[in-house]
Amino acid sequence: MDFSMTGDKKRQTGPSKQWTQKMIDEELKKFDAREQEAKEREGDVEVRDAILDKALFYKNEVRDFVEAEKVFRQAYDMSGGASKKMEILFEILLMNLEKFDIDAIKKDVLQCKQLVEDGADWDKKNKLKIFEGVYCMLIRDFNKAAELFLSSVATFTCVELMDYKEFVFYTVVTACVTQDRKTIKKEVIHAPDILAVIRDLPHLKSFAESFYNCNYKQ
């Protein structure tokens, strides 16, 4: 399962350049100086943002996920709103998905669900469905994954995890192997949002139609 694909919002999946340890140390000093300046002259939000920038540097450039998560957790603890906390947890989830750390993914998905109850915005709620759906695929709960994906076809925005074509691929495959014929016909075969994309995925289109029509040899 490849989560490195990107959509409209480009997600960085590797360092932007070759970093030496000396360059990394110098960059970290800049982040520390920015954080200290924010503490002395600005407010908690600016301090949190400085810490978050450092965490993103560890994640995207240094690729040190252990240290990145520590710093992300610091930023999380300084965040007051449920939506901002979910943004940070999504960054941590992206790292743990790359590591296939199932226990950590489960823990943070559950924490995100609580934040939804605490008032996180509509966009975060919809993105969480995709993260949870991917988690369900990892634990082979394909029925739950299909239900989550099908409910997100018209509202998909989680391009930091996968692009829309990849999302449609997982939606169609999980739906075909778990849902009843009525659901497949309505929400896959005749679904306008899926039809608009599946034409660009010819093997997926033939798979869905053959599966629905019981032409398994195809």
C-alpha positions in Angstrom: 0.0 0.0 0.0 1.6 3.2 -1.2 0.8 6.4 0.6 3.3 8.6 -1.2 1.0 9.8 -3.9 0.0 13.5 -3.9 -3.0 15.5 -4.9 -3.8 19.1 -5.4 -2.0 20.0 -2.2 1.5 18.8 -2.8 2.8 16.6 0.1 6.5 16.5 0.6 7.7 12.9 0.8 11.4 13.5 0.9 14.0 16.1 1.7 14.1 19.2 -0.5 17.9 18.9 -0.8 20.9 17.0 0.5 21.5 17.9 4.2 24.8 17.4 6.0 24.7 17.1 9.8 26.3 20.5 10.0 23.6 22.1 7.9 20.9 20.4 10.0 22.5 21.6 13.3 22.6 25.2 11.9 19.0 25.0 10.8 17.9 23.7 14.2 19.6 26.6 15.8 17.6 29.0 13.7 14.4 27.2 14.8 15.4 27.5 18.4 16.2 31.1 18.0 12.8 31.8 16.4 11.1 30.0 19.2 13.0 32.0 21.8 12.1 35.2 20.1 8.5 34.3 20.0 8.6 33.5 23.8 10.1 36.9 24.5 8.2 39.2 22.1 5.1 37.4 20.9 2.4 35.1 22.2 1.6 31.5 22.7 0.3 31.0 19.2 3.6 32.2 17.7 5.6 30.0 20.0 3.4 27.0 19.0 3.9 27.8 15.3 7.7 28.0 15.8 7.7 24.6 17.5 5.5 23.2 14.7 7.9 24.5 12.0 10.7 22.7 13.8 8.6 19.5 13.9 7.9 19.7 10.2 11.6 20.2 9.5 12.4 17.0 11.4 9.7 15.2 9.6 10.2 16.4 6.0 13.9 17.2 5.8 15.7 15.3 8.5 13.3 12.3 8.3 13.7 11.7 12.0 10.2 10.6 12.8 11.0 9.9 16.5 12.2 13.4 17.1 9.6 14.9 14.9 6.8 13.2 16.9 8.3 14.5 20.2 8.2 18.1 18.8 4.8 17.7 17.3 3.5 16.6 20.7 4.9 19.8 22.2 3.0 21.8 19.6 -0.1 19.7 20.2 0.0 20.5 23.9 0.2 24.2 23.2 -2.8 24.1 20.8 -6.2 25.1 22.2 -8.6 24.3 19.4 -9.7 20.8 18.4 -9.2 21.5 14.7 -5.6 22.6 15.1 -4.8 19.6 17.3 -6.2 17.4 14.6 -3.9 19.0 12.0 -1.0 18.0 14.2 -2.2 14.5 14.8 -2.7 14.1 11.0 1.1 14.9 10.6 1.9 12.2 13.2 -0.5 9.8 11.5 1.3 10.3 8.2 4.5 9.3 9.8 3.1 6.3 11.5 1.4 5.1 8.3 4.8 5.2 6.6 6.1 3.0 9.5 3.0 0.8 9.5 2.8 1.4 13.3 -0.7 -0.1 13.8 -0.9 0.5 17.5 0.1 4.2 17.2 -2.3 4.8 14.3 -5.2 3.3 16.3 -4.4 5.5 19.3 -4.3 8.7 17.3 -7.4 7.9 15.2 -9.3 7.4 18.5 -7.9 10.7 19.8 -9.0 12.4 16.6 -12.5 11.0 17.1 -12.6 12.6 20.5 -11.5 15.9 19.0 -14.4 15.7 16.5 -16.7 15.3 19.5 -15.0 18.4 21.0 -15.9 20.5 18.0 -13.3 20.0 15.3 -14.4 21.5 12.0 -16.1 19.8 9.0 -13.0 19.5 7.0 -11.1 17.7 9.8 -14.0 15.4 10.3 -14.1 14.4 6.7 -10.3 13.9 6.5 -10.5 11.7 9.6 -12.8 9.3 7.7 -10.0 8.7 5.2 -7.3 8.2 7.8 -9.6 5.8 9.6 -10.5 4.0 6.4 -6.8 3.4 5.7 -6.3 2.1 9.2 -9.2 -0.2 8.6 -7.6 -1.6 5.5 -4.4 -2.2 7.4 -6.2 -4.3 9.9 -8.3 -6.0 7.1 -11.6 -4.5 8.2 -12.5 -3.9 4.5 -16.2 -3.5 5.2 -15.7 -0.6 7.6 -13.1 0.9 5.2 -15.6 0.8 2.3 -18.3 2.4 4.4 -16.0 5.3 5.4 -14.7 5.8 1.8 -18.2 5.6 0.2 -19.4 8.3 2.6 -16.5 10.5 1.6 -16.7 10.3 -2.2 -18.4 13.7 -2.6 -16.5 15.4 0.2 -12.9 14.1 -0.2 -10.2 16.6 0.8 -7.5 14.4 2.3 -5.0 15.1 -0.4 -2.1 15.0 2.0 -2.6 11.3 2.3 -3.6 10.3 -1.3 -4.9 11.9 -4.4 -8.5 11.5 -5.6 -7.8 8.8 -8.2 -6.0 6.7 -5.6 -8.9 7.3 -3.2 -11.4 6.1 -5.8 -9.3 3.0 -6.5 -9.5 2.0 -2.8 -13.1 2.9 -2.6 -14.1 0.8 -5.6 -12.0 -2.2 -4.6 -13.2 -2.3 -0.9 -16.8 -1.7 -1.9 -16.9 -4.4 -4.5 -15.6 -7.1 -2.1 -17.7 -6.1 0.9 -21.0 -4.4 -0.1 -24.2 -5.8 -1.4 -25.2 -5.5 -5.1 -27.7 -2.7 -4.5 -25.0 -0.6 -2.8 -22.4 -1.4 -5.5 -24.8 -0.4 -8.2 -25.9 2.8 -6.6 -22.7 4.0 -5.0 -20.0 2.6 -7.4 -21.3 1.6 -10.8 -23.7 4.6 -11.2 -22.1 7.1 -8.9 -21.4 10.3 -10.8 -18.3 11.3 -8.8 -16.7 7.9 -9.3 -17.7 7.7 -12.9 -15.9 11.0 -13.6 -12.6 9.4 -12.4 -12.9 5.7 -13.1 -12.8 6.4 -16.9 -9.2 7.3 -16.4 -8.6 3.9 -14.6 -9.7 1.4 -17.3 -8.6 -1.7 -15.4 -10.6 -0.5 -12.4 -13.7 0.2 -14.5 -13.6 -3.3 -16.0 -13.0 -4.9 -12.6 -16.0 -3.1 -11.0 -18.3 -4.0 -13.9 -17.1 -7.6 -14.2 -17.5 -8.0 -10.5 -21.0 -6.6 -10.4 -22.1 -8.7 -13.4 -20.5 -11.8 -12.0 -18.1 -12.1 -14.9 -15.3 -13.3 -12.7 -13.2 -14.7 -15.5 -12.7 -11.2 -16.8 
